[in-house]
């Protein structure tokens, strides 16, 4: 094996050297990288560097011979592309150009991994990785049981540019939901402070031995309405409009989040007394919480017990110019409900007239 001299690409601009190596050489452990950097075997434009050094396009990186047998820890090979994952992602595509893919995320598929979650969109996107480690990157997130529009960038630079679009609130997101009861007034603005529910987090020291019940886990994962100044409290704003209704039981809401907090739409819907149908965390009263909802508003048995929340539309400026405007169809379980109540998905959506903030 010989010394390699690799050139930093435009898409790697500003990347830390350790992350650059992780991208180019996923087999390399951090311990071995620290060693070869510390001993001067790695150079950028001929100069000694640290693992925290940030690289720039056009710079050359000297990479010494990297033998798997020399790695001080276990070697993990980059996953072989899965034809099944490639095909599944392709079937989700609503729009694609050289910079982005917009996916129609199905109900029940996680966007990222977590405790006990091994199958997710982020992992499936790894099947698109090139030999130098380039791969599509998630730009935003959806809850596992939320369906609809999910934006993916094809390069790190595009992911960064789109991330700035979201941070600057230039992206307009529209959601459809089926909620219990009919809100009064039919249109409005929900402005609340939200914080993590009691015990929510990763502090295992606070968890009882032997694990938790399902109810306990659900309580930990909920967001709660908080007061300004409470620890971790974040301001959240959602605009909503009633599109259609089935008196007195159900309403089809169009919702426009102005902020992007965890579970924001789900927590807001519950807070105004109209939880989203099929929501396992917010549709039922939590243990020791508020009384159960009015039985006269019971959901018909024909409605599937799945979260009725769709990321319907995403509109934002494309970093290369123009506007990206993509709409997702109703997922199968919501389409059945819309058919059951003769809701017309093509009718005018009043959220279109809502203000931008």
C-alpha positions in Angstrom: 0.0 0.0 0.0 1.2 3.5 -0.7 0.6 7.1 0.4 -2.5 8.7 -1.1 -3.0 12.4 -1.8 -6.7 13.3 -1.9 -8.3 16.6 -2.8 -11.0 18.2 -0.7 -14.2 18.7 -2.7 -16.6 21.6 -2.7 -19.1 19.5 -0.8 -16.5 19.0 2.0 -15.9 22.7 2.6 -15.6 23.4 6.3 -15.6 19.8 7.4 -13.5 18.8 10.4 -10.6 16.6 9.5 -11.8 13.7 11.7 -15.2 13.8 10.0 -13.5 14.0 6.6 -11.6 10.8 7.4 -14.8 9.1 8.6 -16.4 9.9 5.3 -13.5 8.8 3.1 -12.4 5.9 5.3 -15.3 4.6 7.4 -13.1 1.6 8.6 -10.7 3.9 10.4 -11.1 4.1 14.1 -10.7 7.5 15.9 -7.8 6.1 18.0 -5.8 5.2 15.0 -6.6 8.5 13.3 -5.4 10.4 16.4 -2.1 8.4 16.2 -1.3 9.1 12.6 -2.3 12.8 12.9 -0.2 13.2 16.1 2.8 11.6 14.5 2.6 13.9 11.4 1.7 11.2 9.0 -1.4 13.2 7.9 -0.7 16.6 6.2 -3.0 19.2 4.7 -1.2 21.1 1.9 2.0 19.8 3.4 1.4 21.2 6.9 0.9 19.3 10.1 -2.7 19.5 11.4 -5.0 18.5 14.2 -8.1 16.3 14.0 -10.2 19.4 14.6 -8.7 21.3 11.7 -11.3 22.3 9.1 -10.6 21.6 5.5 -11.4 23.8 2.4 -12.1 22.9 -1.3 -8.9 22.4 -3.3 -6.7 21.5 -0.4 -4.7 18.2 -0.6 -4.7 15.7 2.3 -1.8 13.3 2.7 -3.2 9.9 3.8 -0.6 7.3 4.9 -1.1 3.6 4.1 -4.2 2.4 6.1 -4.1 -1.4 6.8 -7.0 -2.9 8.6 -4.6 -5.1 10.5 -3.1 -2.0 12.1 -6.4 -0.6 13.4 -6.4 -0.8 17.2 -10.1 -1.6 17.4 -12.7 -3.7 15.5 -13.2 -2.7 11.9 -16.7 -2.0 10.7 -17.2 -2.2 6.9 -19.5 0.2 5.1 -22.8 -1.5 4.5 -23.2 -3.0 1.1 -25.9 -1.3 -0.9 -29.2 -3.0 -0.5 -31.2 -3.4 -3.6 -34.3 -3.7 -1.5 -33.6 -0.4 0.2 -32.7 1.3 -3.1 -36.0 0.2 -4.6 -38.0 1.2 -1.6 -36.6 4.7 -1.6 -37.2 5.0 -5.3 -40.8 4.1 -4.8 -41.2 6.9 -2.3 -39.8 9.7 -4.5 -42.3 12.5 -5.2 -39.7 14.8 -6.8 -36.0 14.6 -7.7 -33.4 16.8 -9.3 -29.6 16.8 -9.2 -29.6 18.3 -5.7 -32.6 16.9 -3.8 -35.0 14.0 -3.4 -38.4 14.6 -1.9 -39.8 11.4 -0.4 -43.4 10.4 0.5 -42.6 8.8 3.9 -45.0 6.0 4.8 -46.8 5.6 8.1 -44.8 3.6 10.6 -41.3 3.9 9.1 -38.8 5.7 11.3 -36.8 8.5 9.8 -33.7 7.9 12.0 -32.5 5.1 14.3 -33.0 5.0 18.0 -33.4 2.6 20.9 -34.6 -0.7 19.3 -35.0 0.9 15.9 -32.8 -0.7 13.2 -34.9 -0.1 10.0 -35.2 3.6 9.1 -34.9 6.0 6.2 -31.5 7.3 7.2 -30.1 3.8 7.1 -31.8 3.0 3.8 -30.2 6.1 2.3 -26.8 4.7 3.1 -27.4 2.3 0.1 -27.0 5.3 -2.1 -23.4 6.0 -0.8 -20.7 6.4 -3.4 -17.2 4.9 -3.0 -15.9 8.1 -1.5 -18.6 8.1 1.1 -21.0 10.7 -0.4 -24.6 9.9 0.4 -28.0 11.6 0.6 -28.6 13.4 3.9 -31.8 14.2 5.8 -32.7 17.8 5.9 -35.6 17.7 8.4 -37.5 15.0 10.4 -41.0 13.5 10.8 -42.3 11.3 13.6 -42.4 7.6 12.9 -46.2 7.6 12.5 -46.5 10.8 10.5 -46.7 10.3 6.8 -45.8 12.6 3.9 -43.3 15.0 2.5 -39.7 14.4 3.6 -36.8 16.4 2.1 -33.4 14.8 1.4 -30.3 16.5 0.1 -27.9 14.7 -2.2 -24.8 16.4 -1.0 -23.5 17.8 2.3 -23.3 21.3 0.8 -27.0 21.2 -0.3 -28.0 19.8 3.1 -26.2 22.8 4.7 -27.9 25.3 2.4 -31.3 23.8 2.9 -30.8 23.6 6.7 -30.3 27.4 6.6 -33.6 27.8 4.7 -35.4 25.9 7.5 -33.5 27.8 10.3 -34.5 31.1 8.8 -38.1 30.0 8.6 -38.4 30.4 4.8 -39.8 26.9 4.5 -43.6 26.7 4.6 -45.0 23.4 5.9 -48.7 22.4 5.7 -50.1 19.4 7.5 -53.5 17.7 7.4 -55.0 16.0 10.5 -58.2 14.3 11.6 -59.0 15.4 15.1 -61.6 14.5 17.6 -64.5 17.0 17.9 -64.9 20.3 16.0 -62.8 23.3 17.1 -64.5 26.6 17.8 -63.6 28.9 16.3 -63.0 27.1 13.0 -59.7 28.9 12.4 -57.1 30.1 14.9 -53.6 30.5 16.3 -52.2 28.3 19.0 -49.3 29.9 20.9 -48.0 27.9 23.8 -44.8 27.0 25.6 -43.9 23.3 25.4 -41.4 21.3 27.5 -40.4 17.7 27.8 -42.7 15.6 30.0 -41.6 14.6 33.5 -38.8 12.1 33.3 -38.3 12.5 29.5 -34.7 12.1 28.5 -31.8 9.6 28.7 -31.0 9.7 32.4 -31.1 6.0 33.2 -30.4 6.7 36.8 -33.9 8.0 37.3 -35.6 4.9 35.7 -37.0 2.2 38.0 -35.3 -1.2 38.0 -36.9 -3.8 35.7 -37.8 -1.2 33.1 -41.0 0.7 32.6 -44.5 0.0 31.6 -45.8 1.0 28.2 -47.8 3.8 29.9 -44.6 5.0 31.7 -42.7 5.1 28.4 -45.5 7.0 26.7 -45.5 9.6 29.5 -41.7 10.0 29.2 -42.0 10.7 25.5 -44.8 13.3 25.7 -44.4 17.1 25.5 -46.3 19.1 28.0 -47.7 22.7 28.1 -45.3 24.8 30.2 -45.1 28.3 31.4 -42.7 31.0 30.2 -39.5 30.6 32.2 -40.0 26.9 33.0 -36.8 24.8 32.5 -36.5 23.7 28.8 -39.8 25.6 27.9 -39.8 26.6 24.2 -42.3 28.9 22.5 -44.4 27.2 19.8 -46.9 28.6 17.3 -49.3 26.8 15.0 -52.0 28.2 12.7 -55.0 26.0 12.0 -58.1 26.0 9.9 -61.1 23.6 9.7 -61.5 22.2 6.1 -64.4 19.9 6.7 -66.2 18.2 9.6 -68.5 15.4 10.8 -70.5 17.0 13.6 -70.0 16.6 16.5 -67.3 13.9 16.3 -64.5 14.8 13.9 -62.9 17.6 12.0 -60.4 17.7 9.2 -57.8 20.3 10.1 -55.2 22.0 8.0 -52.3 23.0 10.2 -49.3 25.3 9.6 -46.5 25.2 12.1 -44.6 28.4 12.4 -42.1 26.9 14.8 -40.8 23.4 14.7 -40.9 21.8 18.2 -40.9 18.1 19.1 -44.5 16.8 18.7 -45.7 20.3 18.2 -48.9 19.7 16.2 -49.8 16.7 18.3 -49.3 18.5 21.6 -51.1 21.6 20.3 -54.1 19.6 19.1 -54.5 18.0 22.5 -54.0 21.3 24.3 -57.0 22.8 22.5 -59.1 19.8 23.4 -59.1 18.2 19.9 -56.4 15.5 19.8 -55.3 13.9 16.6 -57.1 10.6 15.9 -55.0 7.5 16.4 -52.2 9.3 18.3 -50.9 6.8 20.9 -49.4 9.6 23.1 -51.8 12.5 23.0 -55.2 11.0 22.0 -55.9 9.4 25.3 -55.6 11.1 28.7 -52.2 10.2 30.4 -52.2 8.3 33.7 -53.2 10.7 36.4 -54.0 13.4 33.8 -57.2 15.0 32.6 -60.5 13.2 32.5 -61.3 11.1 29.4 -62.8 12.9 26.5 -66.6 13.2 25.9 -67.9 9.8 24.8 -70.4 11.5 22.5 -67.3 12.4 20.4 -66.2 8.8 20.1 -64.4 7.9 16.9 -66.3 5.5 14.6 -64.9 1.9 14.7 -64.4 2.1 10.9 -61.6 4.6 11.4 -58.3 2.8 11.7 -56.4 3.3 14.9 -53.4 4.9 13.3 -52.1 8.5 13.6 -54.1 10.6 11.2 -51.4 13.2 10.5 -49.9 14.0 7.1 -47.1 16.3 6.1 -49.2 17.4 3.1 -47.1 20.1 1.4 -43.6 21.7 1.6 -42.8 25.0 -0.1 -39.4 26.6 0.1 -36.8 28.5 -2.1 -34.5 26.2 -3.9 -30.8 27.1 -3.2 -30.1 27.0 -6.9 -33.0 29.3 -7.7 -36.8 29.0 -8.1 -39.2 27.4 -5.7 -39.5 23.8 -4.5 -43.2 23.0 -4.0 -44.2 19.4 -3.4 -47.4 17.8 -2.2 -47.9 14.3 -0.8 -51.0 12.2 -1.3 -53.0 10.8 1.6 -51.6 7.6 3.1 -53.8 4.5 2.7 -55.4 4.6 6.2 -56.2 8.3 5.9 -57.6 7.8 2.4 -60.0 5.2 3.8 -61.2 7.7 6.4 -61.6 10.5 3.8 -63.6 8.1 1.6 -65.7 7.1 4.6 -66.8 10.7 5.3 -66.8 11.8 1.7 -64.0 14.4 2.3 -62.8 15.9 -1.0 -59.0 16.2 -0.9 -59.2 18.6 -3.9 -61.3 21.2 -2.2 -60.0 24.6 -1.2 -57.6 24.5 1.8 -58.2 27.6 3.9 -54.7 27.4 5.4 -53.5 28.9 2.1 -54.8 32.3 3.3 -53.1 32.1 6.6 -50.3 34.6 7.4 -46.7 33.6 7.2 -46.1 34.1 11.0 
